[in-house]
Amino acid sequence: MHNSNIPSHQDLPSSQSLIKSTIIAAVTSLVLLVTVVMPSEYGIDPTGVGSVLGLKKMGEIKVSLAEELAADQAAEQAAATAGTAPVLPVTTAPASTVENPQPAQVESLLSKAQAATAEPEAPAKPAVRDTVTFSLAPNQGVEIKAIMKEGEQLTYKWVSDGGKTNFDVHGDSQPLAIDYHNYEKGSVKVKEGTIQADFDGSHGWFWRNRTGEALNITLEVWGEYETLKRVK
């Protein structure tokens, strides 16, 4: 019997398609080689991508440990031949080639080195900045709070376009059952300072206009905090 399912010429890929697919595969392989394989296996990072992904450091450790292992084996063989105790070799900078170290020994040394490496510190929290302007009628009070974690710090400056304004810098926390924690009080037209949170919670300012005329206050805040909101 004859095979009746032989594909026609139209069903077969054209030479141009085959060439295009081959070129794409070759380019993809080259990119993976340069950006992944070379940094992670040999510590060579011509594009810089390996450094960003942490692959270059891994490759440098592998190469260094493999080189050290090969040097140890060579020293032991030389010592056994000469009948003397092995001399510890001086480690040098990682080389680009290594002569056939035992994979199990390299992986063991690599695991120990990675376990001994300290975890990188978390990046610093980016500073936040806000500017708020509000009006105060005679005897009116306004309260603005920043949500902060313990130890976080912000810097502030506020200015009254009228007379002196009574102010109270304080904090509170419902989860910690803290109703009032004073930082500073006074009566001025211009005030600059910092707040370092003594606990997780809300930290900020309360103003009351004791003059007989309405006034405006502009508050500038920048530093470490989650949000800034008007409470009253």
N, C-alpha and C positions, 0 to 999 in steps of 0.2 A: 504494500500500500504506500501511496505517496503522501507526504506531509502537506496538507492543504493550508497550514497556518504560517507559511513563510511570509515574513513582512515584505511589503512593497518598498520600492525606493523612496516613496514619499514618507513612509513611517520611520525610516532610518535617519539618525541625526546627520546633519550636513557636516562637511569638513570644517566649515567656519565655526559651527557650534562647538565641535570637539576642540578646536584650537582655543576658542574663548574660554571654555570650561577648564582646559589645562592651564591656561595663563592665570585664571582666577585662583585655582587650587595652588599653583606655585607661589603666587603673591601672598596668599593667606598663610601658607607654610612658612614663608620667609618672615612675615610679620610676627608670627608666633615664636619663631626661632629667636628673633632679635629682641622681642619685648618680654618673653616669658622664659624660654629654655636657657638662653645665655645668662641672664641675670640670676636665675634660681639655681642653676647647676654649676656655673663657672664664675659668678660674681662679675661678669662683664655686662655693662649696661650702656650701650652707645646712645640710646634714645632718652634715658632718664626715667622711663616708665617703670622700670624695675625698682628704682629707689622709692618712687611714690607708693608702689604696691608692697614694699618691704621684701621683694624677691631678691634684690641685689645683696642685702645683708645675709639672707639665708644662703645664697650661693657662696659668698665670701667665707662664711663659717664652714660650709662643707669643704671648700677647697683647702682652707687653713688646717682643718682637722685631718683631712686626708693626707696632706703634705707632712703634717707632724707624725702621723701614724707611719707613713712610709719611711721617714727619717729614723723613727724609733726602731723599726724592723732592720734597717740598714746598720744602725749602730750595734744592735744586738748580734747580728751576724758577724760584724767586724770584730766585736769583743770575743765572741766564741772562737773565731779563727785565731786571734792573737792570744787567747787564754787569759784575758784580763776582764775586769768588770766593765760593763757597758757605760759609756759616757753619755750623759744627757745632751741632746743636741740643742743648739740655740735656734729658736723659732724665727723664721723670716717672714716677710710679707707674702700674702697669698699669691701662688703662681697660677698660671692659666692652664697648666696640665699637671696631672698626677698619675703616677704609675700604679695602676691596679691595686688599690687598697681593698681589704676585705669589706664587703658591704655591711655585714652585721656589726663589725667593729666601728665603722664610720657612723652608722645610725645610732649606736649606743653612745658614742662621744657627742654626737649632735644633740641627742635628747638631754644629756647632762648639761651641755652648754646652754640650751634653750631654757631649761628649768632654772639655771642660775641667773639668767638675764632678767633684770628688773622690768616690771611692767612700765610702759611709758606713762608719764604724768598726763592727766586729763588737760586739754587745752583750757586756758583761762576764759572765764565767762565774759562775753563781749559787753562793753558798757552800753547803757541805755541813756537816752537823753529826751527830756520833755520840757515844754514851756507852756504854762497855764496862766491866763489872765482872767480875773473875776472882779466883780464890784461888791462893795460892802456898804450897805445903808447904815445910818446911825444905829448903834446897839445891835447890829446884825452880827452873827457868827458864822464862819465857814471853816470846815475841816477837810483836809486832803491827806490821804495816806498812801504810802508805798508798801507793797507786799515784798517782804525781805526774808531771807534765810539768816540764821544765826551766823555772825561774823561778816556778813556782807556790808559794804560801805557805800554811801552815796554822798555827793557834795551838792549843796544848794545855795541859792541866792534869791532873795525876794526884796521888792522895792514897792513902797507905797507912794502914790502920786499926791497924797494929801498929808494929813498930820500923822503923828505916831500911832501905831497900832499895837494893841496887846496881843502877844503871841505865847503859845505853849507848845513846845516840842516834846512829844511823848510817844509811847507805843502801847499796844495791847495785843492779846492773843486769846481767842475763845477756846481753842483746843488745850491751851496750857492754863486756862482759868486765870489769866492776867487781865484785869480790867483797866489798870492804869500804871504806866511805868514812865516816870518823868526823866527827861533829858535836860531841858532848859526852859526858862520862862523870862519874859521881859516886856518892854514897850519901846519900840524904835520905829524909824521910817525905813531903814535899810538893814538887812541882816544877811550875813554869809556864815556858813558853817558846814559841818559834816555830821552824819548820823551813821554810827556803826551798830548794827542790830545786836542787841544782847540776847535775843531769842527769835525763834521763828514766829512771824506774825505781821501785824500792821504797824508801821512806824511813819510819823509825819507831823503835821502842824495843825494848830487851831488858832484862828485869828478872831478878834472881836473889835469892832469899831466903836470906841468910846468918845469919839469926837461928835460934834453936832452936824457934820456934813458928810455926804457920801464920798467914797474914795475908791480907787482901783488899785489892785495889787497884782503884780506880775511875778510869778514864781518860775525859776529855772532849776531843773534837777538833772543830774547826770551821775552815773555810777552803776552799781550792782543792785538791781531789783527786778521783780517780775513785772508788775504793773503799777501805774499811778492812777488813783481814782478819787473823786470827790465824795466824801461820806455825808457831809451836811451842806 
